[in-house]
């Protein structure tokens, strides 16, 4: 299991919804949530998720996105 945090430049609620749906459609994703002070961090928990690919896809579809960190979770 991995925890992936991607910081995305989200301007409106529609952008937040779009980012959440894009992250949720990736294979291996178990949960997606928004965190941070401005709710600008997409936190993905899953198994075998391509973090770099997801960051690139969010960058293309939503706006500026940067991969903050990837962490292995203990079961």
Beta strands, then each sheet from edge to edge (+ up, - down):
strand 1: 2-8
strand 2: 29-35
strand 3: 41-46
strand 4: 65-72
sheet 1: 2+ 3- 1+ 4-
end
